[in-house]
Amino acid sequence: MGSQEVTDWQGKNVTVAGLGVSGIPAAKVLHGLGAVVTVVNDGDDERARAQAAELEALGITVRLGDGATLPEGTELIVTAPGWKPDKPLFAAAAEAGVPVWGDVELAWRLRGPDAAPWLAVTGTNGKTTTVQMLASILKAAGLRTAAVGNIGVSLLDAVLGEEQYDVLAVELSSYQLHWAPSLRAHSAAVLNLAPDHLDWHGSMEAYAADKGRIYEGNRVACVYNAADKATEDLVREADVEEGCRAIGFTLAAPGPSQLGVVEGILVDRAFVENRQKNAQELAEVSDVNPPAPHNIANALAAAALARAFGVPAQAVRDGLRAFEPDAHRIAHVADVDGVAYVDDSKATNTHAAEASLAAYESIVWIAGGLAKGATFDELVAKSAQRLRGVVLIGADRALIREALARHAPEVPVVDLERTDTGAMLAAVQEARGLAHTGDTVLLAPACASMDMFANYNKRGDAFAEAVRELGAANA
């Protein structure tokens, strides 16, 4: 295992690229191990200066406003995951033959010889939910675990902390995987692949290749989405340990070596004796919260990874029942006048919005924000027959309006130019005007939030607040 090479950090010159949630812990850990640490950061604002002061007090050198040049004598770069691969710093590192690790690679290398194995999850959408479901199932089996990585506990803390774990449920972004060449998971899943972060990766091929790195060296199972051929292709291309199996999940009846759904039951035909003939019931669809189709897929992926680790069927059911989804993920806010209001502000790209729209029959859709280079034709074409009306907000709303004109010309559209704090209340009031009894008003923006809100949480909060005002006015 590449992770067990012992590095002597004493006096090693390490450059940490980027302050922030991964850079600061990495700098502190490396400094504690005896490395000579220099942190470089593009930004030089008040927050960065405060973070720099904290590190400098420990004896760590910080260079603000200069993330482009390679500090003299650098032997290794540890980068924050968000730094693009085409940064001048990395070009300089390549020229000087200096390796670049991400925070995940650092955590992997610092694991002890008896470290807990990793069950890893990536994909364009559903990662956090799946990892939390997985941790809930592992806990129900009596295992010491935590949801770590891109969420919750930092991987470095999990690997180096006092707490002893039996297994870790690890969420990994494509960014993190790009910088984690020696990571080898026990088992891993790619949930789905849709165009996202292409501005960072440069192309869909590069993005898919980075996601696919999660399968490298898997020991027991490579879990893929039977409805998304690209994920199965990544399994085929991966170099895995002998005996590692490809395990599919599907919303249909499963074939051998798959998990799927039969008459409202989640069933396993992968981790059973004689999988040609037998299937193991795991849970009911109603045990999944919420039981929207894409969330059932998340539950099947989590179950597959847990079963690969040897978890009994009952723990899958108990873990799914105990799981509580995070806010702003298909969260039912309220019913007002027979219309349901649902907050899926977390649907920040077209793939997530498509899954959200597929969960309801008749929808007034609130959409728009920052498109991040996305196009909306496919999303609108697939969802057109479900749309009662659309309210558009945000900077790139014209892109969605044009797609609606092409693929759903008969659907009424309200185009809101406002970007002030009252814009969301106005959007909800407009949506109410378009909705009939039995409809769902769905905030699934298909766009990032930063044009109008600090983040998707604030956008969802504004929606929920507007719905509450609507209800109060109606009371």
Wavefront OBJ file of the C-alpha trace (Angstrom):
o trace
v 0.000 0.000 0.000
v 1.456 3.359 -1.072
v 0.022 4.932 2.050
v 2.397 3.231 4.437
v 5.635 4.764 3.172
v 7.040 6.611 6.153
v 8.183 10.106 5.232
v 10.667 11.854 7.485
v 9.106 15.289 7.675
v 11.808 16.799 9.879
v 13.207 19.842 8.048
v 11.380 19.004 4.792
v 10.439 22.166 2.866
v 6.719 22.008 2.152
v 4.646 24.679 0.430
v 0.915 24.701 1.240
v -1.161 26.297 -1.541
v -4.188 28.151 -0.216
v -5.510 29.110 3.187
v -9.013 27.902 4.045
v -10.696 24.750 5.274
v -8.036 22.333 4.030
v -4.945 24.574 3.842
v -4.876 25.675 7.472
v -5.159 22.168 9.016
v -2.593 20.844 6.505
v -0.128 23.610 7.415
v -0.580 22.959 11.139
v -0.206 19.180 10.790
v 2.947 19.449 8.654
v 4.455 22.020 10.995
v 3.704 19.693 13.920
v 5.548 16.887 12.111
v 8.652 19.054 11.883
v 8.369 20.279 8.301
v 9.413 23.799 7.312
v 6.093 25.136 6.052
v 5.396 28.100 3.768
v 1.776 28.925 2.924
v 1.086 30.820 -0.306
v -2.297 32.404 -1.000
v -3.657 34.402 -3.944
v -5.907 36.595 -1.824
v -4.848 39.264 0.643
v -8.006 40.379 2.414
v -8.962 40.853 6.034
v -9.910 37.206 6.554
v -6.686 35.951 4.943
v -4.636 38.299 7.125
v -6.360 37.017 10.272
v -5.703 33.393 9.214
v -2.094 34.267 8.364
v -1.536 35.840 11.785
v -2.767 32.645 13.465
v -0.293 30.510 11.467
v 2.611 32.930 11.805
v 2.191 32.808 15.588
v 3.066 29.087 15.318
v 6.184 29.818 13.264
v 4.714 29.122 9.804
v 5.670 31.485 6.971
v 2.715 32.922 5.032
v 2.917 34.757 1.694
v -0.330 36.578 0.908
v -1.204 37.852 -2.554
v 1.419 35.611 -4.137
v 0.200 32.177 -5.121
v 2.038 32.002 -8.445
v 5.721 31.558 -7.647
v 7.366 28.472 -6.173
v 9.126 29.298 -2.894
v 12.877 28.583 -2.895
v 13.801 25.019 -1.885
v 10.249 23.587 -2.050
v 10.331 19.755 -1.951
v 6.561 19.148 -1.928
v 3.387 21.162 -2.561
v 0.192 20.376 -0.650
v -2.683 22.150 -2.364
v -6.222 23.102 -1.450
v -8.564 21.152 -3.747
v -10.038 24.239 -5.409
v -6.763 25.376 -7.026
v -6.960 24.777 -10.774
v -4.389 22.425 -12.326
v -3.309 25.117 -14.794
v -2.045 27.498 -12.062
v 1.472 28.897 -12.705
v 2.564 27.465 -9.328
v 1.944 23.913 -10.578
v 3.697 24.562 -13.886
v 6.722 25.747 -11.895
v 6.479 22.638 -9.685
v 6.355 20.334 -12.727
v 9.425 22.034 -14.174
v 11.298 21.662 -10.891
v 10.164 18.035 -10.449
v 8.289 18.874 -7.242
v 5.309 16.561 -6.474
v 1.850 18.052 -5.779
v -0.491 16.410 -3.265
v -3.986 17.421 -2.209
v -5.203 17.338 1.398
v -6.727 13.899 0.702
v -3.395 12.523 -0.520
v -1.690 13.947 2.583
v -4.276 12.311 4.859
v -3.888 9.003 2.987
v -0.091 9.097 3.360
v -0.280 9.966 7.068
v -2.532 7.039 7.994
v -1.054 4.620 10.491
v -0.413 0.931 9.690
v -3.697 -0.145 11.342
v -5.767 2.668 9.845
v -9.469 2.250 9.087
v -10.252 1.390 5.456
v -12.062 3.984 3.319
v -15.403 3.524 1.571
v -15.321 6.363 -0.944
v -18.048 8.167 -2.884
v -17.900 10.656 -5.754
v -20.269 11.809 -8.504
v -21.693 15.035 -9.841
v -24.687 14.940 -7.482
v -25.784 13.065 -4.359
v -22.315 12.596 -2.794
v -23.045 14.134 0.603
v -26.407 12.409 1.022
v -24.956 9.029 0.019
v -21.990 9.342 2.390
v -24.295 10.340 5.262
v -26.607 7.403 4.486
v -23.569 5.110 4.373
v -22.304 6.368 7.750
v -25.804 5.865 9.198
v -25.879 2.242 7.913
v -22.362 1.502 9.231
v -23.327 2.924 12.651
v -26.476 0.769 12.658
v -24.152 -2.222 12.186
v -22.305 -1.212 15.352
v -19.196 0.031 13.551
v -17.207 3.068 14.665
v -17.361 5.420 11.693
v -17.672 9.034 10.549
v -18.736 10.880 7.393
v -15.554 12.671 6.329
v -13.802 14.299 3.375
v -15.639 16.995 1.504
v -18.094 17.171 4.459
v -18.139 16.992 8.234
v -14.905 15.961 9.904
v -11.719 16.883 8.009
v -9.879 13.822 6.719
v -6.671 14.908 8.421
v -8.492 15.112 11.766
v -10.085 11.697 11.195
v -6.754 10.093 10.314
v -4.639 11.758 13.013
v -7.193 12.265 15.813
v -7.551 10.285 19.037
v -10.746 8.566 17.891
v -10.327 5.020 16.599
v -12.508 4.117 13.603
v -13.387 0.741 12.071
v -14.174 2.266 8.668
v -14.583 5.765 7.180
v -17.335 6.977 4.817
v -15.441 9.405 2.588
v -16.902 12.014 0.220
v -14.448 13.018 -2.495
v -14.823 15.756 -5.092
v -13.292 15.550 -8.552
v -10.850 18.257 -7.395
v -9.696 16.171 -4.447
v -9.317 13.055 -6.584
v -7.226 14.965 -9.121
v -4.606 15.580 -6.439
v -4.744 12.118 -4.769
v -2.652 9.754 -6.922
v -1.912 7.056 -4.328
v -5.370 6.795 -2.716
v -6.640 3.190 -2.677
v -10.134 2.684 -1.264
v -11.555 -0.595 0.097
v -14.562 -0.003 -2.203
v -15.825 3.068 -4.045
v -18.812 4.436 -5.948
v -19.241 6.936 -8.777
v -22.915 7.903 -8.483
v -23.350 9.717 -11.802
v -21.469 11.890 -14.272
v -22.814 15.093 -15.772
v -21.040 18.188 -17.042
v -19.965 20.260 -14.006
v -16.829 22.180 -13.033
v -15.674 22.013 -16.653
v -14.127 25.442 -16.186
v -11.778 23.783 -13.636
v -11.021 20.491 -15.406
v -10.874 21.895 -18.932
v -12.982 19.136 -20.536
v -15.607 16.498 -19.787
v -12.985 13.792 -20.468
v -10.598 15.251 -17.872
v -13.459 15.601 -15.370
v -14.546 11.969 -15.887
v -10.946 10.737 -15.622
v -10.515 12.484 -12.261
v -13.766 10.966 -10.943
v -12.610 7.543 -12.193
v -9.441 7.695 -10.083
v -11.610 6.728 -7.105
v -11.716 3.131 -8.439
v -7.921 2.719 -8.689
v -6.742 -0.167 -6.522
v -10.183 -0.978 -5.052
v -10.123 -4.291 -3.190
v -13.735 -5.480 -2.953
v -16.233 -3.499 -5.043
v -16.407 -0.784 -7.701
v -19.996 0.457 -7.446
v -21.470 2.069 -10.578
v -24.817 3.436 -11.771
v -26.420 1.024 -14.260
v -28.425 3.934 -15.726
v -25.262 5.976 -16.384
v -22.996 4.105 -18.790
v -20.127 6.570 -18.245
v -19.752 5.310 -14.645
v -19.547 1.681 -15.837
v -16.915 2.682 -18.430
v -14.783 4.132 -15.621
v -14.928 0.792 -13.770
v -13.773 -1.013 -16.922
v -10.804 1.334 -17.273
v -9.747 1.108 -13.622
v -6.781 -0.914 -12.462
v -8.152 -2.795 -9.436
v -6.917 -5.529 -7.111
v -7.581 -9.102 -8.160
v -11.030 -10.301 -7.115
v -12.540 -6.803 -6.965
v -16.064 -6.839 -8.446
v -18.129 -4.394 -10.504
v -21.444 -3.878 -8.672
v -24.277 -1.954 -10.343
v -27.227 -0.193 -8.746
v -30.484 0.348 -10.600
v -34.022 1.616 -9.936
v -35.250 -1.417 -11.932
v -35.191 -5.099 -10.932
v -31.515 -5.999 -10.401
v -29.574 -8.577 -12.398
v -26.846 -10.695 -10.780
v -24.129 -8.512 -9.141
v -26.576 -5.608 -8.844
v -28.728 -3.910 -6.211
v -32.129 -2.659 -7.330
v -35.835 -2.290 -6.614
v -38.544 -4.960 -6.846
v -42.154 -4.057 -5.951
v -41.191 -1.305 -3.521
v -38.352 -3.286 -1.903
v -34.611 -2.508 -2.126
v -32.944 -5.839 -2.920
v -29.372 -7.111 -3.167
v -28.333 -9.657 -5.818
v -24.630 -8.947 -5.415
v -23.582 -9.890 -1.891
v -25.596 -13.107 -1.502
v -24.950 -16.807 -1.911
v -25.833 -17.950 -5.449
v -26.632 -14.530 -6.900
v -27.958 -16.164 -10.095
v -31.023 -17.338 -8.160
v -31.155 -15.504 -4.839
v -31.877 -11.957 -3.687
v -31.728 -10.420 -0.211
v -34.357 -7.885 0.872
v -32.639 -4.843 2.392
v -35.301 -2.187 3.059
v -38.526 -0.733 1.728
v -38.604 2.282 -0.581
v -40.612 4.000 2.181
v -37.577 3.636 4.503
v -35.727 6.139 2.249
v -36.158 9.813 3.184
v -37.301 11.432 0.881
v -38.295 8.550 -1.460
v -37.622 10.577 -4.652
v -36.084 8.440 -7.446
v -32.578 9.927 -7.306
v -32.533 9.532 -3.531
v -33.451 5.843 -3.813
v -30.429 5.562 -6.140
v -28.294 7.218 -3.425
v -29.606 4.709 -0.879
v -28.783 1.760 -3.165
v -25.228 3.055 -3.698
v -24.747 3.486 0.070
v -26.169 0.004 0.658
v -23.814 -1.486 -1.953
v -20.739 -0.005 -0.258
v -21.941 -1.116 3.188
v -22.640 -4.638 1.906
v -19.190 -4.710 0.284
v -17.841 -4.083 3.779
v -19.870 -7.029 5.115
v -22.727 -5.188 6.807
v -25.876 -7.293 7.468
v -29.154 -6.524 5.662
v -30.950 -5.356 8.811
v -28.349 -2.625 9.392
v -29.084 -1.258 5.908
v -32.757 -0.900 6.802
v -32.094 0.515 10.281
v -29.483 2.948 8.945
v -31.748 4.259 6.183
v -34.609 4.715 8.655
v -32.354 6.657 11.031
v -30.977 8.936 8.294
v -32.067 12.608 8.280
v -31.311 14.539 5.067
v -29.524 17.901 5.227
v -31.435 21.142 4.739
v -32.167 22.456 1.226
v -32.226 19.000 -0.355
v -35.796 18.425 -1.572
v -37.054 19.782 1.769
v -40.837 20.175 2.025
v -41.309 23.663 3.509
v -45.110 23.942 3.751
v -48.446 23.495 2.005
v -50.306 26.741 1.291
v -53.784 26.579 -0.293
v -53.270 22.996 -1.440
v -49.919 23.785 -3.107
v -46.699 22.156 -1.812
v -43.578 24.355 -1.549
v -40.294 22.440 -1.830
v -36.772 23.805 -1.275
v -34.074 22.095 -3.336
v -31.680 25.047 -3.369
v -28.849 22.461 -3.350
v -29.725 21.718 -7.010
v -26.938 24.014 -8.225
v -26.473 22.337 -11.643
v -28.731 20.973 -14.384
v -28.201 17.319 -13.447
v -29.379 17.898 -9.868
v -32.338 19.998 -11.056
v -33.368 17.257 -13.490
v -33.474 14.700 -10.655
v -35.498 17.128 -8.561
v -38.004 17.925 -11.325
v -38.461 14.183 -11.973
v -39.825 13.743 -8.440
v -43.076 15.711 -9.050
v -45.927 15.557 -11.569
v -47.025 19.203 -11.939
v -44.509 21.902 -11.085
v -44.128 25.655 -10.921
v -40.379 25.868 -11.213
v -38.254 28.649 -9.684
v -34.896 28.608 -11.468
v -31.856 30.702 -12.347
v -28.620 32.103 -10.914
v -25.062 31.601 -12.136
v -24.925 29.013 -14.924
v -21.165 28.208 -14.637
v -21.041 27.495 -18.376
v -24.016 25.097 -18.356
v -26.638 24.766 -21.093
v -30.299 24.085 -20.341
v -31.832 22.563 -23.503
v -31.674 18.948 -22.359
v -33.015 19.746 -18.880
v -35.970 21.746 -20.237
v -36.774 19.211 -22.970
v -36.854 16.338 -20.447
v -38.960 18.247 -17.908
v -41.294 20.252 -20.197
v -44.369 18.072 -19.713
v -44.199 18.494 -15.917
v -44.053 22.310 -15.969
v -47.178 24.314 -15.070
v -45.175 27.545 -15.092
v -41.677 28.947 -14.503
v -40.356 31.899 -12.504
v -36.822 32.946 -13.470
v -34.384 34.787 -11.197
v -30.677 35.577 -11.259
v -27.874 36.639 -13.563
v -28.080 33.918 -16.227
v -31.866 33.496 -16.353
v -31.938 34.424 -20.084
v -30.199 31.112 -20.896
v -33.065 29.189 -19.272
v -35.677 31.477 -20.839
v -34.257 30.768 -24.308
v -34.272 26.994 -23.678
v -37.912 27.249 -22.510
v -38.829 29.172 -25.687
v -37.290 26.356 -27.759
v -38.614 23.305 -25.893
v -41.633 24.415 -23.832
v -43.068 27.441 -25.645
v -46.558 26.951 -24.193
v -45.384 27.113 -20.548
v -45.973 30.566 -18.978
v -42.733 32.234 -17.822
v -42.272 35.111 -15.373
v -38.880 36.769 -15.770
v -37.848 38.650 -12.598
v -35.115 41.228 -13.079
v -34.885 42.041 -9.369
v -31.771 41.010 -7.459
v -32.518 42.815 -4.154
v -33.352 41.054 -0.899
v -37.080 41.054 -1.710
v -36.535 39.171 -4.996
v -37.211 35.717 -3.549
v -40.481 36.821 -1.928
v -41.527 38.273 -5.289
v -40.591 34.979 -6.987
v -42.644 32.930 -4.527
v -45.648 35.268 -4.946
v -45.412 34.960 -8.735
v -45.157 31.168 -8.417
v -48.254 31.102 -6.241
v -50.132 32.976 -8.970
v -49.202 30.262 -11.493
v -49.880 27.254 -9.240
v -53.127 25.237 -8.988
v -54.259 22.945 -6.163
v -52.132 19.790 -6.129
v -49.127 21.470 -7.785
v -45.618 21.742 -6.336
v -43.726 25.034 -6.314
v -40.142 23.810 -6.590
v -37.000 25.859 -6.001
v -34.452 23.827 -8.016
v -32.374 26.600 -9.547
v -30.024 24.499 -11.763
v -27.523 27.295 -11.107
v -25.102 28.482 -8.448
v -26.359 31.103 -5.984
v -23.498 33.571 -5.649
v -24.978 36.214 -7.952
v -27.679 37.006 -5.367
v -26.906 35.020 -2.206
v -23.866 34.112 -0.091
v -24.489 30.407 -0.826
v -27.223 27.891 -1.641
v -28.154 27.647 2.073
v -28.995 31.368 2.218
v -30.979 31.041 -1.025
v -32.985 28.161 0.446
v -33.521 30.070 3.701
v -34.857 33.055 1.717
v -37.285 30.738 -0.112
v -38.503 29.118 3.135
v -38.928 32.557 4.741
v -40.943 33.764 1.717
v -43.185 30.679 1.901
v -43.772 31.300 5.600
v -44.770 34.909 4.840
v -47.174 33.622 2.211
v -48.706 31.206 4.722
v -48.997 33.910 7.393
v -50.697 36.294 4.941
v -53.121 33.497 4.154
v -53.866 32.501 7.729
l 1 2 3 4 5 6 7 8 9 10 11 12 13 14 15 16 17 18 19 20 21 22 23 24 25 26 27 28 29 30 31 32 33 34 35 36 37 38 39 40 41 42 43 44 45 46 47 48 49 50 51 52 53 54 55 56 57 58 59 60 61 62 63 64 65 66 67 68 69 70 71 72 73 74 75 76 77 78 79 80 81 82 83 84 85 86 87 88 89 90 91 92 93 94 95 96 97 98 99 100 101 102 103 104 105 106 107 108 109 110 111 112 113 114 115 116 117 118 119 120 121 122 123 124 125 126 127 128 129 130 131 132 133 134 135 136 137 138 139 140 141 142 143 144 145 146 147 148 149 150 151 152 153 154 155 156 157 158 159 160 161 162 163 164 165 166 167 168 169 170 171 172 173 174 175 176 177 178 179 180 181 182 183 184 185 186 187 188 189 190 191 192 193 194 195 196 197 198 199 200 201 202 203 204 205 206 207 208 209 210 211 212 213 214 215 216 217 218 219 220 221 222 223 224 225 226 227 228 229 230 231 232 233 234 235 236 237 238 239 240 241 242 243 244 245 246 247 248 249 250 251 252 253 254 255 256 257 258 259 260 261 262 263 264 265 266 267 268 269 270 271 272 273 274 275 276 277 278 279 280 281 282 283 284 285 286 287 288 289 290 291 292 293 294 295 296 297 298 299 300 301 302 303 304 305 306 307 308 309 310 311 312 313 314 315 316 317 318 319 320 321 322 323 324 325 326 327 328 329 330 331 332 333 334 335 336 337 338 339 340 341 342 343 344 345 346 347 348 349 350 351 352 353 354 355 356 357 358 359 360 361 362 363 364 365 366 367 368 369 370 371 372 373 374 375 376 377 378 379 380 381 382 383 384 385 386 387 388 389 390 391 392 393 394 395 396 397 398 399 400 401 402 403 404 405 406 407 408 409 410 411 412 413 414 415 416 417 418 419 420 421 422 423 424 425 426 427 428 429 430 431 432 433 434 435 436 437 438 439 440 441 442 443 444 445 446 447 448 449 450 451 452 453 454 455 456 457 458 459 460 461 462 463 464 465 466 467 468 469 470 471 472 473 474 475
